Amino acid sequence: MYNLPIADNLNISALAGLFDSRATSYKYLYFLSLVESFVAELKVNQANDLLNLEILTNAYEKTIQPLSSLATIQGFSANWVYAEK
């Protein structure tokens, strides 16, 4: 399972749990690094809020609605869609 030096009084399952939690911590830190800009731009309280669909939906609505209104004022139609040629 893990390549660890074995001693008579070593609790392998406890060490395995430690390694697993450390791996999870690294994954969580990686997740945080990926979503940092979303947390800032969507103005949510914490990264885990992005995993809550209701909070995420509200954050996008609060962010997109003013931008959409500004775009309409600037002359874009309400149903405007970007299309590649």
Order of alpha helices (4+ residues) and beta strands (2+ residues): alpha-alpha
